[in-house]
Amino acid sequence: NIEVTLQEHRSCPLDVKLLDISTSGTRLWAGYRVRLGDRAILRIPGLQPIKGEIVWSREWQAAMRFDTALHLAVVRHIVGLSEEHDGLPPPPFDFESLTRSA
């Protein structure tokens, strides 16, 4: 898990934790209910802001589909940041199956 910033449409940026990531989206722990359907901007240290839409939200977690797919090398870099942070590789993440169950 790494600390990132999520800014939903018309709101202030808030700190959240990136739980999983793929080329097409991410799952986040926000600590608050994220509004389904909102446009959002994800900011990960060292990368350009990533725009997308909140496509799944339950309890304190949410999933965001990216407007533009990330290159696999970028995803690997982000996973590397997570491994540096907690020393453990993240489990495999299938973003598409998560959003199909919403």
GUFI-119041 format. One line per field, with one value per atom (N, C-alpha, C): residue number from 1; residue in one letter; atom name; x, y, z. Coordinates in nm, 4 decimals. Each point is the difference from the previous one (the first is absolute). Layout:
seq = NUM:...
type = A:...
atom = CA:...
c1 = X:...
c2 = Y:...
c3 = Z:...
***
This chain:
seq = 1:1:1:2:2:2:3:3:3:4:4:4:5:5:5:6:6:6:7:7:7:8:8:8:9:9:9:10:10:10:11:11:11:12:12:12:13:13:13:14:14:14:15:15:15:16:16:16:17:17:17:18:18:18:19:19:19:20:20:20:21:21:21:22:22:22:23:23:23:24:24:24:25:25:25:26:26:26:27:27:27:28:28:28:29:29:29:30:30:30:31:31:31:32:32:32:33:33:33:34:34:34:35:35:35:36:36:36:37:37:37:38:38:38:39:39:39:40:40:40:41:41:41:42:42:42:43:43:43:44:44:44:45:45:45:46:46:46:47:47:47:48:48:48:49:49:49:50:50:50:51:51:51:52:52:52:53:53:53:54:54:54:55:55:55:56:56:56:57:57:57:58:58:58:59:59:59:60:60:60:61:61:61:62:62:62:63:63:63:64:64:64:65:65:65:66:66:66:67:67:67:68:68:68:69:69:69:70:70:70:71:71:71:72:72:72:73:73:73:74:74:74:75:75:75:76:76:76:77:77:77:78:78:78:79:79:79:80:80:80:81:81:81:82:82:82:83:83:83:84:84:84:85:85:85:86:86:86:87:87:87:88:88:88:89:89:89:90:90:90:91:91:91:92:92:92:93:93:93:94:94:94:95:95:95:96:96:96:97:97:97:98:98:98:99:99:99:100:100:100:101:101:101:102:102:102
type = N:N:N:I:I:I:E:E:E:V:V:V:T:T:T:L:L:L:Q:Q:Q:E:E:E:H:H:H:R:R:R:S:S:S:C:C:C:P:P:P:L:L:L:D:D:D:V:V:V:K:K:K:L:L:L:L:L:L:D:D:D:I:I:I:S:S:S:T:T:T:S:S:S:G:G:G:T:T:T:R:R:R:L:L:L:W:W:W:A:A:A:G:G:G:Y:Y:Y:R:R:R:V:V:V:R:R:R:L:L:L:G:G:G:D:D:D:R:R:R:A:A:A:I:I:I:L:L:L:R:R:R:I:I:I:P:P:P:G:G:G:L:L:L:Q:Q:Q:P:P:P:I:I:I:K:K:K:G:G:G:E:E:E:I:I:I:V:V:V:W:W:W:S:S:S:R:R:R:E:E:E:W:W:W:Q:Q:Q:A:A:A:A:A:A:M:M:M:R:R:R:F:F:F:D:D:D:T:T:T:A:A:A:L:L:L:H:H:H:L:L:L:A:A:A:V:V:V:V:V:V:R:R:R:H:H:H:I:I:I:V:V:V:G:G:G:L:L:L:S:S:S:E:E:E:E:E:E:H:H:H:D:D:D:G:G:G:L:L:L:P:P:P:P:P:P:P:P:P:P:P:P:F:F:F:D:D:D:F:F:F:E:E:E:S:S:S:L:L:L:T:T:T:R:R:R:S:S:S:A:A:A
atom = N:CA:C:N:CA:C:N:CA:C:N:CA:C:N:CA:C:N:CA:C:N:CA:C:N:CA:C:N:CA:C:N:CA:C:N:CA:C:N:CA:C:N:CA:C:N:CA:C:N:CA:C:N:CA:C:N:CA:C:N:CA:C:N:CA:C:N:CA:C:N:CA:C:N:CA:C:N:CA:C:N:CA:C:N:CA:C:N:CA:C:N:CA:C:N:CA:C:N:CA:C:N:CA:C:N:CA:C:N:CA:C:N:CA:C:N:CA:C:N:CA:C:N:CA:C:N:CA:C:N:CA:C:N:CA:C:N:CA:C:N:CA:C:N:CA:C:N:CA:C:N:CA:C:N:CA:C:N:CA:C:N:CA:C:N:CA:C:N:CA:C:N:CA:C:N:CA:C:N:CA:C:N:CA:C:N:CA:C:N:CA:C:N:CA:C:N:CA:C:N:CA:C:N:CA:C:N:CA:C:N:CA:C:N:CA:C:N:CA:C:N:CA:C:N:CA:C:N:CA:C:N:CA:C:N:CA:C:N:CA:C:N:CA:C:N:CA:C:N:CA:C:N:CA:C:N:CA:C:N:CA:C:N:CA:C:N:CA:C:N:CA:C:N:CA:C:N:CA:C:N:CA:C:N:CA:C:N:CA:C:N:CA:C:N:CA:C:N:CA:C:N:CA:C:N:CA:C:N:CA:C:N:CA:C:N:CA:C:N:CA:C:N:CA:C:N:CA:C:N:CA:C:N:CA:C:N:CA:C:N:CA:C:N:CA:C:N:CA:C:N:CA:C:N:CA:C
c1 = 0.0844:-0.0844:0.0879:-0.0373:0.0715:-0.1008:0.0476:-0.0843:-0.0066:-0.1205:-0.0235:-0.1079:-0.0301:-0.1026:-0.1101:-0.1244:-0.1160:-0.0786:-0.0285:-0.0839:-0.1224:-0.1140:-0.1259:-0.0459:-0.0879:-0.0540:-0.0536:0.0450:-0.0450:0.0275:0.1091:0.0347:0.1503:0.0426:0.1410:0.0725:0.1295:0.0770:0.0096:-0.0171:0.0090:0.0980:0.0687:0.0940:-0.0764:0.0387:-0.0568:0.1147:-0.0318:0.1018:-0.0316:0.1002:-0.0143:0.0161:-0.1046:0.0015:0.0443:-0.0520:0.0282:0.0041:0.0713:0.0028:0.0204:-0.0599:0.0208:0.0160:0.0130:0.0136:-0.1284:-0.1158:-0.1274:-0.0643:0.0494:-0.0619:0.0685:-0.0599:0.0583:-0.1078:0.0361:-0.0876:0.0667:-0.0797:0.0505:-0.0700:0.0692:-0.0608:-0.0030:-0.1206:-0.0144:-0.0271:-0.0650:-0.0390:-0.1295:-0.0609:-0.1287:-0.0682:-0.1292:-0.0721:0.0247:0.0548:0.0266:-0.1251:-0.0373:-0.1238:0.0163:-0.0827:-0.0026:-0.0329:0.0720:-0.0245:0.0745:0.0617:0.0747:0.1245:0.0329:0.1277:0.1036:0.1223:0.1020:0.1378:0.0917:0.1408:0.0805:0.0835:0.0870:0.1416:0.0618:0.1379:0.0894:0.0965:0.0967:0.1355:0.0733:0.1284:0.0906:0.0509:0.0931:-0.0637:-0.1335:-0.0696:-0.0938:-0.0376:-0.1001:-0.1354:-0.0889:-0.1343:-0.0716:-0.0782:-0.0729:-0.1493:-0.0677:-0.1436:-0.0813:-0.1187:-0.0874:-0.1355:-0.0713:-0.1351:-0.0108:-0.0700:-0.0264:-0.1089:0.0350:-0.0933:-0.0478:0.0520:-0.0382:0.0290:-0.0910:0.0203:-0.0753:0.0729:-0.0598:0.0722:-0.0802:0.0587:0.1050:0.1239:0.1067:0.0914:-0.0380:0.0819:-0.0698:0.0813:-0.0547:0.0920:-0.0552:0.0794:-0.0172:0.1090:0.0020:0.0479:-0.0768:0.0421:0.0706:0.1201:0.0773:-0.0571:0.0018:-0.0441:0.0901:0.1286:0.0993:0.0780:0.0095:0.0718:0.1455:0.0509:0.1408:0.0853:0.1202:0.0958:0.0405:0.0239:0.0368:0.1244:0.0946:0.1212:-0.0347:-0.1017:-0.0429:-0.0618:-0.0835:-0.0607:0.1098:0.0977:0.1111:0.0760:0.0174:0.0669:-0.0809:-0.1311:-0.0866:0.0031:-0.0049:0.0093:0.1341:0.1050:0.1307:-0.0019:-0.0723:-0.0135:-0.0665:-0.1020:-0.0706:0.0928:0.0786:0.0920:0.1049:0.0467:0.0963:-0.0634:-0.1295:-0.0695:-0.0238:-0.0512:-0.0341:0.0758:0.0861:0.0826:-0.0696:-0.1293:-0.0743:-0.0575:0.0097:-0.0630:-0.1514:-0.0728:-0.1461:-0.0529:-0.1181:-0.0589:-0.0428:-0.0179:-0.0479:-0.1345:-0.0224:-0.1207:-0.0683:-0.1262:-0.0797:-0.1065:0.0330:-0.0882:-0.1339:0.0033:-0.1227:-0.0993:0.0462:-0.0941:-0.0588:0.0759:-0.0508:-0.1157:0.0163:-0.1036:-0.1201:0.0182:-0.1152:-0.0939:0.0545:-0.0842:-0.0735:0.0248:-0.0629:-0.1473
c2 = -0.1191:0.1191:0.1240:0.0972:0.1270:0.1130:0.1072:0.1176:0.0773:0.0300:0.0780:0.1036:0.0843:0.1023:-0.0188:0.0065:-0.0095:0.1294:0.0584:0.1201:-0.0295:-0.0110:-0.0200:0.1341:-0.0095:0.1198:0.0991:0.1224:0.1097:-0.0239:-0.0674:-0.0170:0.0185:0.0071:0.0162:-0.1334:0.0043:-0.1242:-0.0614:-0.1324:-0.0705:-0.1156:-0.0292:-0.1116:-0.1316:-0.0940:-0.1336:-0.0996:-0.1289:-0.1037:-0.0792:-0.0175:-0.0803:-0.1467:-0.0799:-0.1405:-0.0911:0.0238:-0.0811:0.0912:-0.0448:0.0787:-0.0922:0.0380:-0.0679:0.1088:-0.0388:0.1011:0.0799:-0.0582:0.0667:0.0670:-0.0296:0.0622:-0.0369:0.0468:-0.0215:-0.0165:-0.0675:-0.0100:0.0766:0.0800:0.0910:-0.0217:0.0277:0.0107:0.1483:0.0530:0.1438:0.0386:-0.0869:0.0369:0.0797:0.0162:0.0676:-0.0589:0.0227:-0.0527:0.0912:-0.0596:0.0711:-0.0117:0.1092:0.0024:-0.0711:-0.1005:-0.0754:0.0932:-0.0123:0.0809:0.1311:0.0394:0.1259:-0.0074:0.1106:0.0162:0.0269:-0.0464:0.0163:0.0086:0.0543:0.0073:-0.0685:-0.0941:-0.0733:0.0540:0.0321:0.0498:-0.0977:-0.0566:-0.0929:0.0699:-0.0012:0.0705:-0.0370:0.1030:-0.0198:-0.0218:-0.0028:-0.0218:0.1154:0.0097:0.0981:-0.0399:0.0973:-0.0342:-0.0946:-0.0920:-0.0991:0.0275:0.0248:0.0305:-0.1263:-0.0032:-0.1145:0.0193:-0.1123:0.0010:-0.1055:0.0349:-0.0952:-0.0949:-0.1278:-0.0975:-0.1040:0.0037:-0.0955:0.0649:-0.0157:0.0582:-0.0841:-0.0455:-0.0767:0.0371:0.0319:0.0344:0.1093:-0.0311:0.1008:-0.0198:-0.0904:-0.0271:0.0460:0.0232:0.0412:-0.0488:-0.0092:-0.0328:0.1119:0.0329:0.1065:-0.0589:0.0203:-0.0402:0.1205:-0.0234:0.1072:0.0360:0.1290:0.0444:-0.0575:-0.0038:-0.0525:-0.1099:-0.1157:-0.1114:0.0380:-0.0455:0.0218:-0.1019:0.0410:-0.0929:-0.0992:-0.1240:-0.1027:0.0383:0.0701:0.0434:0.0968:0.0834:0.0940:-0.0780:-0.0986:-0.0830:-0.0703:-0.0551:-0.0676:0.0971:0.1228:0.1021:0.0265:0.0143:0.0256:-0.1190:-0.1212:-0.1197:0.0004:0.0435:0.0113:0.0977:0.1102:0.0957:-0.0669:-0.0813:-0.0705:-0.0982:-0.0733:-0.0970:0.0693:0.1167:0.0767:0.0459:0.0324:0.0542:-0.1051:-0.1175:-0.0992:-0.1316:-0.0124:-0.1183:-0.1223:0.0094:-0.1146:0.0310:-0.0930:0.0245:-0.0063:0.0829:-0.0049:-0.1268:-0.0448:-0.1175:0.0363:-0.0992:0.0290:0.0733:0.0909:0.0822:-0.0067:-0.0426:-0.0051:0.1083:0.1185:0.1158:-0.0263:-0.0627:-0.0204:-0.0890:-0.1042:-0.0856:0.0727:0.0887:0.0786:0.0882:0.0686:0.0940:-0.0719:-0.1212:-0.0762:-0.0422:-0.0173:-0.0445:0.1139:0.1228:0.1172:0.0082
c3 = 0.0000:0.0000:0.0000:-0.0820:0.0017:0.0160:0.0612:0.0190:-0.1310:-0.0436:-0.1201:0.0321:-0.0951:0.0195:-0.1034:0.0451:-0.0875:0.0110:-0.1151:-0.0021:-0.0843:0.0679:-0.0707:-0.0573:-0.0991:-0.0650:0.1040:-0.0081:0.0877:0.1481:0.0321:0.1406:0.0180:0.1231:0.0324:-0.0143:-0.0324:-0.0042:0.1396:0.0087:0.1277:-0.0119:0.1088:0.0023:0.0059:-0.0841:-0.0033:-0.0157:0.0098:-0.0201:-0.1250:-0.0826:-0.1195:0.0408:-0.0205:0.0398:-0.1133:-0.1198:-0.1182:-0.1213:-0.1022:-0.1237:-0.1188:-0.1128:-0.1273:-0.1053:-0.1248:-0.1047:-0.0188:0.0367:-0.0255:0.1208:0.1209:0.1164:0.1295:0.1101:0.1312:0.1061:0.1081:0.1166:0.1129:0.0700:0.1027:0.1326:0.1088:0.1322:0.0321:0.0189:0.0197:0.1446:0.0762:0.1355:0.0022:-0.1148:-0.0138:-0.1231:-0.0138:-0.1162:-0.1202:-0.1028:-0.1256:-0.0870:-0.0648:-0.0787:-0.1350:-0.0201:-0.1243:-0.1168:-0.1084:-0.1195:-0.0038:0.1112:0.0016:-0.0867:-0.0620:-0.0677:0.1095:-0.0206:0.1033:-0.0628:0.0786:-0.0383:0.1087:-0.0413:0.0914:-0.0155:0.1121:-0.0034:0.0758:-0.0730:0.0552:-0.0029:0.1107:0.0036:-0.1183:-0.0679:-0.1098:-0.1359:-0.0066:-0.1276:-0.0312:-0.1260:-0.0409:0.0586:0.0256:0.0492:-0.0969:0.0553:-0.0793:0.0163:-0.1118:0.0033:-0.0239:0.0619:-0.0198:0.0638:0.0151:0.0554:0.1100:0.1068:0.1077:-0.0492:-0.0126:-0.0582:0.1005:0.1206:0.1040:0.1342:0.0951:0.1331:0.1023:0.1017:0.1097:0.1279:0.1028:0.1307:-0.0189:0.0355:-0.0067:-0.1201:-0.0915:-0.1174:-0.1270:-0.1034:-0.1292:-0.1105:-0.1198:-0.1186:-0.1013:-0.0654:-0.1002:-0.1317:-0.1071:-0.1351:-0.0625:-0.0511:-0.0618:-0.1368:-0.0328:-0.1326:-0.1087:0.0277:-0.0932:0.0711:-0.0613:0.0620:0.0263:0.1130:0.0330:-0.0750:-0.0333:-0.0590:0.1084:-0.0371:0.0967:0.0795:-0.0631:0.0713:0.1133:-0.0206:0.1045:0.1161:-0.0317:0.1048:0.0797:-0.0694:0.0695:0.0899:-0.0452:0.0823:0.1276:-0.0141:0.1155:0.0961:-0.0540:0.0841:0.0739:-0.0673:0.0641:0.1157:-0.0140:0.1104:0.1192:-0.0269:0.1063:0.0702:-0.0769:0.0591:0.0862:-0.0449:0.0803:0.1300:-0.0061:0.1167:0.1076:-0.0387:0.1025:-0.0113:-0.1015:-0.0130:-0.0567:-0.0299:-0.0506:-0.1376:-0.0935:-0.1297:0.0143:-0.0741:0.0078:-0.0666:0.0419:-0.0656:-0.1416:-0.0888:-0.1354:0.0072:-0.0924:0.0019:-0.1357:-0.0017:-0.1225:0.0094:-0.0477:0.0093:-0.0688:-0.1159:-0.0757:0.0745:0.0672:0.0734:0.1201:0.0628:0.1120:-0.0439:-0.1116:-0.0440:-0.0608:-0.0500:-0.0522:0.1128:0.1212:0.1112:0.0676:-0.0435:0.0647:-0.0327
***
